[in-house]
């Protein structure tokens, strides 16, 4: 992580929490197999909010939810007027069924949910429909498994960091995302797919199969972000409240506002 502030904020807790969970993936023995750059026609903040948003996934990402599902991303919270009790029973049952196995493998950790205003969220989530990785068909994207995995594992570890990245760690590969603002209405999204250092292209993995799921999702998200940017740029746009389910969007917004206020206060001092 790079911070350009003269007095950068502490990084110790975020670094410790993230490193503790991703260390098992043995990233030192991974290599970048595919890297895509997308120049999106939207402000970077809208691109981030779109990533953190849950509502559009069911209708907008049929490929993604077929393997990743929507549990654990904010779904299930009550809307206005509905019961205050959140029904997470289906998600809890999936986690309960895997917990002992994860503990035996040394990969189980409790959910880390932007603790005490920090900038990171870490969660291991069961994959959907019997998928063993985040690929277009749910089947292994690389024959060479990484880290502690000796057989396909039906879960993935997700790491979200504010203000501009998210990452998914599967049993056979890792996929990372980062945003860089390049203009008020342009954002560079860089996506990288990592596989085991000994994996051989054309033998152990097909680059197109490896990248297909998130290429489809990135293209869809780029379109949604563009429409959002066009919409808020019109004279008729009026802002409104977020849906109650969109806690991850609220978390990002709160982080952004808090940092902006701190920067303004520093300039005035």
N, C-alpha and C positions, 0 to 999 in steps of 0.2 A: 504494500500500500504506500502511496506517495501523498504527502500533504504539503502544500506550498506555503502554509501559514508560517509566519516568523516564530510563533509559539504553538507548535502542533499539539492537538489534544492527545491524551494518553491512548495507547493502542493495546496495552497489556492484556486487558480482560478479553477483548474481542479476539486477539491473536491466540490466547490460551484456549478459549472455548472452541474456536474453529480448528486449530491445530490438533487438539485432542481427538476430534472426531474424524478428520480427514487423513490423519497420519497412517491409519491402517491401509489406505489405498496405495501407499508406497509410490508417491508421485515422482520420486527421483528416478524410478524405473519406467516412467511413461514418456511417450513422445507425441508431438503434435502430428496427427495423420491428415487432418483436413482443417482449413481455416477459411471462413467466408467473411467478407465485409459487405454490409448493407448501408447505403446512404438513404436514410429515411426522411421523408418530407414532413417532418414534424419537429416541434420543440422537444428537447431532451426530457423535460419534465413530463410531458405527455407520454413519451415512450416509456418512461419508468412507471407512471401511473397505470398505463395499459398492461405492463408486465405484472404489476401487483394486483390487478383487478381479477375477480373471479367470475363475475356474472356472465361475461361474454364467452366463457370457455365451452359451455354445453352446446351453444349454437355455432360458435366460431371456430372451434378446434376439434373436429370429429376425430382426426388422427391421434391427437395428443391424449384426449381423455380415454381413448380406447385402451391405452396402456398405463397412463399415469393416474387416471381418475381425477376427482375433484375434492376428495376428502383431505383435510389438513391444510387447505389453502384459504380458509375463511368460510367455506360453505357450512351451512347448518345453523348459523346464528339467526335469531328471530328477527323478523321485520316488524315494523310498527304495528301494534294491534294484535300481534300473535303472542303465543305463550312465552313466558320468560324462561321456561326450561328449554335448554338446547338439547336436541336429540342427536347425540354423537354415538349412539349405540352401535351402528354399523361399522363406523371407523374404529371405535374402541375394540370391537370384536376382532377386527383384522389385526390390530396391534397386539392384542392379548394372545392371539394364535401364534404370533411370530416371536413374542418377547423372549421366551426361554431359548429358542434357537439363536436369536441375536446375542443373548448373554453368553451362550456357550461359545460363540464365535468371537466374542470380545468387541462387538460392534454396537451394542445397545447403549444409548444414552437418553436421558430425559430431554424433552423438548426445550430448546432455548429460544425464548420469544422476546427479542429486543429488550434484554433485561436492564432495568433502571435507566432507561433512556439511551442505552447503547445502540449501536448501529448494525447489529447482526441477529439473524434468526437461523437456527440449525434444527433440522428435523429429519429423522429416518421414517419413510413412509412406505407402506406396502404398495406394490404395483397392482394394476387392475387386470382382470380377465386372464390370469395365469401368465402374464408377461414376465420375462426374466431380465429385461433391460428396456431402456427408452429407445426403441427402434420402431420403424414403421409397422412391423408385424409382430412386435413383442418378442421376437427370437433374437438370439445372440447376434450382436453386430461384429464381434471379434471372438475368434476361437481361443485366443490367449487371454485368460482371466487375469485380473490384477489384484494386488493386495493379498488379503487372507483367503480369497475365494478359490476353492478347488472344484466347485460345481456351481451351476447357475443359481442365483439368489433372487427371489421374487420381491425385492425391495430396492430402493435407491435412497441415497442421502442427499438432501437439498440444503444449500447454503445461500442465504440472501444477505446482501450487505448494502447499506446506504452509503453514498447516494446513487451508485451506478453499476451494480453487478449482481449476477446470480449464477449458480453453479449446481450441476447435478452429477453425483458420483454413483455409477452403476458397477456391477460385478465385472464388466468387461471393458468399460470405457468411461471417460469423464467428458462432460461437455460444459464449457464455460462461456459466459456472456459478459461483455462490458460495453458501456456507452461513453461516447465522447462528443460533446456539443461542438459543431463546426460552424454553425450560424444560428441566428434566432429561429429559423424554421428548418434547420437541417441537423440530423444526428447520425453519427457513425455508430452502427452496431457491429461489433466484432464477435464472431462465434468460432470457437476452436474445439475440435474433437481430439481427445488424447486416447491412445491405446498403449498396450504393453510395448516396451522398447524392442522386444524380440518378435512382435507381430509383423508378418510379412504381407504387404499389399498384394491382393490377388490370390493369396493362399489362406491367410487367417482372417482377412477382412476385405470387404468391397467398400471403397470410399463412398460410393453413392448410397449404398444401403446403410452405412454408418450414419450418414448425415441426413437421410431422407426425412425423418420425422421432424427434426427441428428446422430443416429448410422449409418444409410446408408450414410449420407454425410461425416461423419468422416472417414469411411472406404474408400470411394472414394478419399477423400483428402489425406489420408495416402498413397494411391497408387500413386497419382500424385506427392507428395513430394518425395517419394522413387525414382521414375523415374527421377525427376529433380536432385536429389543428385547423382544418378548413372551417369547421363549425364554430369554434370559438373566435375565429377571425372575422365573422360576419357581424354586421351592425345589430342584428336581431338576437344575438346570443345573450342569454341570461343565465348566470350561474345558479346552481341548486345544490341541495345536500347530497352527500354520498348515501348509497344504500347502507343499511346497518351491517350487512354482510361484509362490506368492503373494509374490514379492519386493517388489512395490509396496506391499502391505499392511504388510510388515515395515518398509519404509522409513518409512511414515507412523507406525507404532507407535514406532520408534526416535526419530523426531523429537519425537513427543509426550512420550515418557518423558524424553528429554534435556532438553527445555524445562521439564518439571515438576520434575525434579531441580534444575535451575539456579534455579528460582523458590523452591523450598524452602530451598536453601542460602543464597539471598539473604535470605530472611526470618529465618533463624537467625543470620545474621552480625550 
